[in-house]
Amino acid sequence: SQPISDILAQLGIKDTNPAYSTGLQWGGESHRDTRTVSSPTNAKEIAKVNMATAEDYERVITTAQQAFLEWRKWPSPKRGEVVRQIGQKLREYKEPLGKLVSYEMGKILQEGLGEVQEMIDICDFAVGLSRQLHGYTMHSERPTHRMYEQYHPLGIVGVISAFNFPVAVWSWNAMLAAICGDVVVWKPSEKTPLTAVACQHIIKDVLQENNVPEGVFSMIVGDASIGSQMAHDGRVPLVSATGSTRMGKKVGEAVGARLGKSLLELGGNNAIILTENADLEMAIRAVVFGAVGTAGQRCTSTRRLIIHENIYNEVKERLLKIYPNLPIGDPLKDGILVGPLIDKDAVSAFLKALDDVQKEGGKLLTGGTVLEGEEYATGTYVTPAIVEAKNEYHTVQEETFAPILYLIKYSGTVEDAIEIQNGVRQGLSSSIFSTNLLETEAFLSHWGSDCGIANVNIGTSGAEIGGAFGGEKDTGGGRESGSDAWRFYMRRQTNTINFGRELPLAQGIKFDL
Ligand code: UN1
């Protein structure tokens, strides 16, 4: 297979990369504060990247502000045309970018490629949308009056993304923002800045060929202080942040204090309900993909399995046949299904959660070890764990970003299962496996799942971009990606137009001069 050095060269990654880009221009080359990015797959250094300073941030924001003044005047379908070409570039670079995602983040290549496909999909979606940024028209109560509403660009959209979807989450936000006439300042996760650098390289020819103003698509590599600057900055009307609930609360508070808008996509504690009427063939595949896919590091990963008591033992046995044989290893290798965790801190969090849950009474059934040996020398490869637990355990209530699946037994009806499913602070994704309509409809009803995503006979992860993506409660309430999520990236304006020669007042008020 292609050596990684070729992939890096193809994506414009240098030994040391500049701290920011405003499109065609790069800056912060000469900073001394560099960070070494190494692969969780083999602990080898991939490249270095300079960390942005507060001055760099200022530069990026002022360039973005300038860009907005021009970009907002472009007709939306023209902006869509730029996004269409970006989608084409991503098709061209799907293979190398997918590989870099896999190498820098650690997800298996299939998922790395899938992530780039999500980027392509959102480009296609945004292109179509660029001709459909519609509002309603209303009938006025006054004669010779007309009312309608319009959606106008907001300005700078700050995007704070997480390591686990290092590029797709940017594209969900950036492509919608772009067709809406906004400009984007992206702060990628410090753990995965190189895929972000690569994206800026991939889009640069499109920006140049279309004379896109410098500053429409910016990227700045920094630590939490850059995110915090953005959250406090009144020049950034919308901050879209993906990550932990702890981070999201800080961002939400800072943005809220200045009455800005925040779009938060935070932690999940996603459950699958298996009723007595579940088709277990389908369900088991969905559970395993949901729980161990991306090594349990999706915000949509399946963390809890709520199983009817009559099928509990069968489900447990089936899972215990699969788990010990999961192919764990180099995510770029064919046939591997579980790659490494992002870093050793993640491994510690995994071990601690397993320790804690056992102290609370949980029973570890399989997994929970850190693999050793030459192939696993990084110390980041773990064996996915299954734990019998109770929903009310403190550890089960928390999102641990690692492959731990809690088995929770229920008796009674589907409503009892739903109560357990809803009995956590988070509300991102949920699903039920059942071939009984009464059960599945109850799950989807207004007294059913309280999550932003509720699925039937498919797992909790792997959502398509066409739907609005996000969740309730501690998940933050934001919606990105499909459906009408675009509206949040625009400001709404109601217009009343008088095309007569009288000036009647609303509500019949008489005001004769
Ligand atoms: C995330 O983990 O932050 O639904 C996003 C999914 C993916 C996106 C996950 N389409 O699993």
Residues whose N, C-alpha, C, O or C-beta is under 5 A from the ligand:
A	BS01	UN1	F165 Q297 R298 C299 T300 S461 G462 A463
